[in-house]
């Protein structure tokens, strides 16, 4: 869906100005930020090449340019998000799930922002400490005494684009407990332990344990030389001439006395919609194009939700250079894994573990869950993953949504067929740079479901060619 104002347009119009401004003001720009800036500028333009399609009935021609595929580009996240939902839909257990959010204090922002090496270190510590908090409490007999399933996603922004690292966790409302069948018996048996209906773990207990694990790992990283303190602006008194080590210890002490925010939302009852709900978080970027209201006179106006003021929708106006600076704060380190799986949902032996859980829950044979909780709905997604394997993306959309995306948008009768590829064009030098790989679709399944059929669709060149050849 094409919006009137998009992040890509802002980057193309003001990206060079941002580079000049950052150079004059000594703002740091890291290589991964420059790459994201360039990719978003070139996304769906002739610089990345494209292809031409022709309708087999009316002869209408449609030109589609390739996408950048950068995971921070607002226009390139729809298809990866839908694929993630389809891949996970057959693995999510048909039980209640809790949504838990872990946030680190703002005092750590300077340590992370001013050094790209520290981003990788601190983000890994954040994942480790938050996941261990949930795993340790779940093993405690006072709370659950079982092994739970966890999916974690890293976000680094607030609604106003300021730096605000936090984790979203999807946590099962129960887990597997393994015990011996009898005294002296080496055989073990599994049983399913249910969490309380509206309660996972005490929030204050989670907060204190999370803080303790995080600060301990942060200090260990400092002692092992993994943290770089030279680039941090500690805002200290110049007359005192403090050392980075002294400032770091003062930071640890202040954080130890601070209350850390952990929030647990009420459990989601409808298990069939859990993955659809959580899928909204997986491939989200700092700001979507639909939130941008206008771009004029060197300023960007966008909507944002103020959670500190009763979730009111407000309007914010930023200079375009400041808008780009805030956006680039949320570019993740190269190859950093922002979606992680633990416990029952862990990558190791996931298939076998899920099958064990389904057997304990009575899923697969009867389709129902033997549970004292009446809120649990039957799982209808056990076969979804196998159904969508080895199928093309346009076939999946047609089966799931009943929409033929090859239908000509002009005559509504014929079908669009690939005719030729278009070479990449260097607009600066007006030269052809050869062809790139097949493009990713520019549409969103949700856009199609809402009736937005006038979407510039990038068709997979290779797959379409193979389809026509057959």
C-alpha positions in Angstrom: 0.0 0.0 0.0 1.4 3.3 -1.0 1.2 6.1 1.6 1.4 9.8 0.8 4.4 10.2 3.0 6.9 7.5 3.7 10.2 7.0 5.5 11.9 6.1 2.2 10.9 9.5 0.8 12.2 11.4 3.8 15.5 9.5 3.6 15.9 10.3 -0.1 15.1 14.0 0.3 17.0 14.7 3.5 19.6 11.9 3.8 22.4 14.0 2.3 21.6 16.9 4.6 21.7 14.6 7.6 25.2 13.3 6.6 26.4 16.9 6.3 24.8 17.9 9.6 26.1 14.9 11.5 29.6 15.6 10.2 29.5 19.3 11.3 28.1 18.4 14.7 30.3 15.3 15.2 27.4 13.0 15.5 28.6 9.4 15.2 27.4 7.4 12.1 28.3 3.8 12.2 28.7 1.6 9.1 25.5 -0.4 9.7 23.5 2.9 10.0 25.0 4.2 6.7 24.0 0.9 5.1 20.5 1.1 6.3 20.2 4.7 5.2 21.4 3.8 1.7 19.2 0.8 1.4 16.0 2.6 2.5 16.9 5.4 0.1 17.2 3.0 -2.8 14.2 0.7 -1.9 11.8 0.3 -4.8 13.7 2.6 -7.1 15.5 2.0 -10.4 18.8 1.9 -8.6 18.0 -1.7 -7.5 16.5 -2.8 -10.8 13.2 -4.5 -11.3 11.1 -6.2 -13.9 8.2 -5.6 -16.4 5.0 -7.6 -16.5 2.3 -7.7 -19.2 -1.3 -8.7 -18.9 -2.2 -11.7 -21.2 -5.6 -10.2 -21.9 -5.5 -6.4 -22.2 -1.8 -6.0 -22.7 -1.3 -3.6 -19.8 2.2 -3.1 -18.6 3.3 -2.9 -15.0 6.8 -1.9 -13.8 7.9 -3.1 -10.4 11.2 -2.2 -8.8 13.1 -4.4 -6.4 13.0 -4.0 -2.6 16.0 -3.4 -0.5 15.2 -6.3 1.9 16.8 -4.4 4.8 15.1 -5.6 8.1 14.8 -1.9 9.2 12.9 -0.8 6.1 9.2 -0.1 6.8 8.2 -1.3 3.3 10.0 -4.7 3.4 8.6 -6.3 6.6 5.2 -7.5 5.6 6.2 -10.7 3.9 8.8 -11.7 6.5 6.2 -11.1 9.2 3.6 -13.3 7.4 6.1 -16.0 6.8 7.1 -16.0 10.5 3.5 -16.3 11.5 2.9 -19.3 9.2 6.1 -21.0 10.4 5.2 -20.6 14.0 1.5 -21.3 13.8 1.9 -25.1 14.0 4.3 -24.8 17.0 2.4 -22.6 19.4 0.7 -24.7 22.1 -3.1 -24.3 22.5 -2.9 -22.8 26.0 -2.9 -19.5 27.7 0.1 -17.3 27.0 1.4 -14.3 29.0 2.9 -11.2 27.4 5.8 -10.0 29.6 7.9 -6.8 29.0 11.4 -6.2 30.4 12.8 -2.7 30.3 16.3 -1.4 31.2 16.8 2.0 32.8 17.5 5.1 30.7 20.9 5.6 32.5 22.3 2.8 30.3 21.4 4.5 27.0 24.6 6.5 26.8 26.7 3.3 27.3 24.8 1.7 24.4 24.3 4.5 21.9 27.8 5.9 21.8 29.6 2.7 21.0 28.3 0.1 18.4 30.4 -2.6 20.1 28.5 -2.1 23.3 25.2 -2.6 21.6 25.9 -6.2 20.9 27.1 -6.8 24.4 24.3 -5.1 26.3 21.6 -6.5 24.1 22.9 -10.0 24.6 23.0 -9.4 28.4 19.4 -8.1 28.2 18.2 -11.3 26.5 20.2 -13.5 28.8 19.1 -11.9 32.1 15.4 -11.6 31.1 15.2 -15.2 29.9 17.0 -16.6 32.9 14.6 -14.7 35.2 11.6 -16.4 33.7 13.3 -19.8 33.5 14.6 -19.7 37.1 11.2 -18.7 38.5 9.4 -21.3 36.4 11.6 -24.0 37.9 10.8 -22.9 41.5 8.2 -25.2 43.0 6.6 -22.2 44.8 5.4 -20.8 41.4 5.3 -23.5 38.8 8.0 -26.2 39.0 8.2 -26.8 35.3 9.9 -26.0 32.1 8.1 -23.2 30.1 8.2 -22.0 26.5 9.5 -18.5 25.7 9.7 -16.4 22.6 11.5 -13.0 23.0 11.7 -10.0 20.7 13.9 -6.9 21.1 12.6 -3.4 20.5 14.7 -0.3 21.0 12.3 2.5 20.5 9.4 4.4 22.1 6.5 5.9 20.3 8.4 9.2 20.0 11.4 7.4 18.4 13.6 8.0 21.5 16.0 5.3 22.5 14.1 2.9 24.8 15.4 -0.8 24.7 13.0 -3.4 26.0 12.1 -7.0 25.4 8.7 -8.5 24.6 8.3 -12.1 25.8 5.5 -14.6 24.9 5.4 -17.1 27.8 3.4 -20.3 28.1 0.9 -20.5 30.9 2.3 -23.8 32.1 5.1 -26.2 31.4 6.5 -29.7 31.6 7.5 -31.2 34.9 9.6 -34.4 34.9 9.7 -36.7 37.9 10.7 -40.3 38.7 8.0 -43.0 38.7 9.1 -44.4 42.0 11.9 -44.7 44.5 15.0 -46.3 42.9 13.3 -46.2 39.5 15.4 -44.7 36.8 12.4 -44.2 34.5 10.9 -40.7 34.4 7.5 -39.5 33.6 6.3 -36.1 32.3 3.3 -34.2 33.6 1.9 -30.8 32.7 1.8 -28.1 35.4 -0.6 -25.2 34.8 0.1 -21.6 35.8 -2.6 -19.8 37.8 -5.5 -18.6 35.7 -4.5 -14.8 35.8 -1.1 -15.0 37.4 2.4 -16.0 36.1 5.0 -14.7 38.6 5.1 -11.8 41.1 6.2 -8.7 39.2 8.4 -7.4 42.0 10.2 -10.8 42.2 10.8 -10.7 38.5 12.1 -7.1 38.6 14.6 -7.8 41.4 15.9 -11.0 39.9 16.2 -9.4 36.5 18.1 -6.5 37.9 20.5 -8.7 39.8 21.3 -11.0 36.9 21.7 -8.0 34.4 24.0 -6.0 36.7 26.1 -9.0 37.5 26.6 -9.9 33.8 27.3 -6.2 33.0 30.0 -6.1 35.6 31.5 -9.3 34.3 31.6 -8.0 30.8 33.4 -4.9 32.0 36.0 -6.9 33.9 36.5 -9.1 30.9 37.1 -6.1 28.6 34.0 -6.7 26.5 32.5 -3.2 27.3 34.1 -0.1 25.9 33.8 2.9 28.2 35.9 5.5 26.4 33.1 6.6 24.1 30.5 7.1 26.8 29.6 10.7 27.8 29.1 10.3 31.6 28.2 14.0 32.2 30.6 14.1 35.1 32.2 17.1 36.8 35.3 18.1 34.8 37.1 19.4 37.9 36.9 15.9 39.6 38.7 14.3 36.6 36.9 11.0 37.1 38.1 7.8 35.2 35.7 5.7 33.1 36.1 2.9 35.6 35.0 5.1 38.5 32.0 6.4 36.5 31.0 2.9 35.6 31.0 1.7 39.3 28.9 4.8 40.2 26.5 3.8 37.4 26.2 0.3 38.8 25.6 1.5 42.3 22.9 4.0 41.1 21.2 1.3 39.0 21.2 -1.1 42.0 19.1 1.3 44.0 16.7 2.0 41.1 13.4 0.2 40.5 13.5 -1.7 37.3 10.3 -2.0 35.2 8.9 -5.4 34.4 5.3 -5.6 33.2 3.1 -8.7 32.7 -0.1 -8.3 30.7 -3.2 -10.5 31.4 -3.0 -13.9 29.7 -4.3 -14.3 26.1 -7.2 -16.8 26.2 -7.7 -17.5 22.5 -4.7 -19.7 21.6 -5.6 -19.5 17.9 -4.9 -15.8 17.9 -1.8 -15.8 20.0 0.6 -16.0 17.1 -1.3 -13.4 15.1 -1.1 -11.0 18.1 2.5 -11.6 18.7 3.3 -11.5 15.0 2.6 -7.7 15.1 5.8 -7.3 17.2 8.3 -9.5 15.4 9.1 -7.4 12.3 8.1 -4.0 13.5 10.4 -1.1 12.8 10.9 2.2 14.7 8.0 3.9 12.9 5.5 2.7 10.2 4.6 4.8 7.2 1.0 5.0 8.3 1.9 7.1 11.3 3.5 9.9 9.2 1.0 12.8 8.6 3.0 15.2 6.5 6.5 16.3 5.4 7.0 19.9 4.6 9.4 22.8 5.2 12.1 20.5 6.4 9.9 19.0 9.2 8.3 15.6 9.7 4.9 15.4 11.5 3.7 12.1 12.8 1.3 10.5 15.3 2.5 8.9 18.5 0.8 7.4 21.6 1.7 8.8 24.9 1.6 5.9 27.4 2.3 8.2 30.3 -0.8 10.3 29.6 -3.6 7.7 29.3 -2.5 6.3 25.9 -3.6 9.5 24.2 -2.8 10.0 20.5 -0.6 13.1 20.1 1.1 14.9 17.2 4.9 15.4 17.1 6.8 17.6 14.7 10.5 17.1 14.2 13.1 18.5 11.9 13.8 16.0 9.2 17.5 15.7 10.3 16.4 15.0 13.8 13.8 12.5 12.6 16.5 10.6 10.7 18.9 10.7 13.6 16.3 9.2 15.9 15.4 6.5 13.4 19.0 5.5 12.9 19.4 5.0 16.7 17.4 1.8 16.3 19.6 0.1 13.6 20.7 -3.2 15.1 24.2 -4.5 14.9 24.9 -6.7 11.8 23.7 -10.3 12.0 22.2 -9.6 15.5 19.4 -12.1 16.2 16.5 -10.1 17.5 14.0 -13.0 17.8 15.0 -15.7 20.2 13.5 -18.9 21.5 13.9 -20.6 24.9 12.6 -23.6 26.9 9.8 -25.6 25.2 10.1 -23.3 22.1 13.9 -23.5 22.0 15.5 -24.3 18.6 17.1 -27.5 19.9 14.7 -30.5 19.5 11.8 -28.1 19.1 9.7 -30.6 17.1 10.1 -33.4 19.5 9.4 -31.1 22.5 6.3 -29.7 21.0 5.0 -33.3 20.3 5.6 -34.2 23.9 3.7 -31.2 25.1 0.8 -31.9 22.7 0.7 -35.5 23.9 0.4 -34.3 27.6 -2.2 -31.8 26.6 -4.2 -34.3 24.6 -3.8 -32.5 21.3 -3.5 -34.2 18.0 -5.8 -37.1 18.5 -9.0 -35.6 19.9 -8.2 -32.0 19.1 -9.1 -30.9 22.6 -7.1 -30.1 25.6 -7.6 -32.0 28.9 -7.4 -29.1 31.2 -9.2 -27.6 34.2 -9.0 -24.2 32.4 -12.2 -23.6 30.4 -10.6 -20.6 28.6 -8.5 -22.8 26.3 -9.7 -23.2 22.8 -8.9 -26.2 20.6 -5.8 -26.0 18.4 -6.6 -26.0 14.7 -3.0 -25.2 13.6 -1.3 -28.5 14.0 -1.2 -29.1 10.3 -0.7 -25.5 9.2 3.1 -25.7 8.9 3.1 -28.8 6.8 0.3 -27.5 4.6 2.3 -24.4 3.7 5.7 -26.1 3.1 6.8 -26.5 -0.4 4.3 -24.0 -1.7 4.8 -20.7 -3.5 3.8 -17.5 -1.7 1.1 -16.6 -4.2 -0.4 -20.1 -3.8 -0.5 -19.6 0.0 -2.2 -16.3 -0.3 -4.8 -17.7 -2.7 -5.5 -20.7 -0.4 -5.7 -18.7 2.8 -7.3 -15.5 1.6 -8.9 -16.4 -1.7 -7.1 -13.6 -3.5 -5.3 -14.1 -6.8 -2.4 -11.6 -6.7 -1.6 -12.4 -10.4 -4.9 -10.9 -11.5 -4.5 -7.9 -13.7 -5.3 -4.7 -11.7 -6.4 -2.9 -14.9 -8.8 -5.2 -16.7 -9.6 -7.5 -13.7 -9.8 -10.4 -16.1 -6.3 -11.4 -17.4 -3.2 -12.3 -15.4 0.1 -10.6 -15.3 3.1 -12.5 -16.7 6.7 -11.7 -16.4 8.3 -10.3 -19.6 11.7 -9.0 -18.8 14.1 -7.9 -16.1 15.2 -4.3 -15.7 18.9 -3.5 -14.9 20.0 -1.5 -11.9 20.5 2.2 -12.8 23.0 4.4 -11.0 21.2 7.7 -11.0 24.4 9.6 -10.1 26.3 8.3 -13.1 23.4 7.2 -15.2 25.0 3.8 -15.7 23.5 0.3 -15.7 25.0 -1.8 -12.9 23.6 -5.2 -13.9 20.8 -7.2 -12.4 20.1 -8.0 -8.8 18.4 -11.1 -7.4 14.6 -11.5 -7.6 12.6 -9.0 -5.5 10.6 -9.5 -2.5 6.8 -8.8 -2.7 5.9 -5.2 -1.9 2.5 -6.1 -0.7 1.1 -6.9 2.7 -1.3 -9.8 3.2 -3.2 -7.7 5.7 -3.5 -4.9 3.1 -5.0 -7.4 0.7 -7.4 -8.6 3.3 -8.5 -5.0 3.9 -9.3 -4.7 0.2 -6.2 -2.7 -0.8 -5.8 -4.4 -4.1 -4.1 -1.5 -5.9 -0.7 -2.5 -4.5 2.5 -2.4 -6.4 3.4 -6.1 -6.3 7.0 -7.2 -6.8 6.8 -10.7 -8.3 9.5 -13.2 -7.7 11.2 -13.3 -11.1 12.7 -16.7 -10.8 9.6 -18.4 -9.5 7.3 -16.8 -12.0 9.6 -17.8 -14.9 9.6 -21.4 -13.6 5.8 -21.3 -13.3 5.4 -20.1 -16.9 7.9 -22.7 -18.2 5.9 -25.5 -16.6 
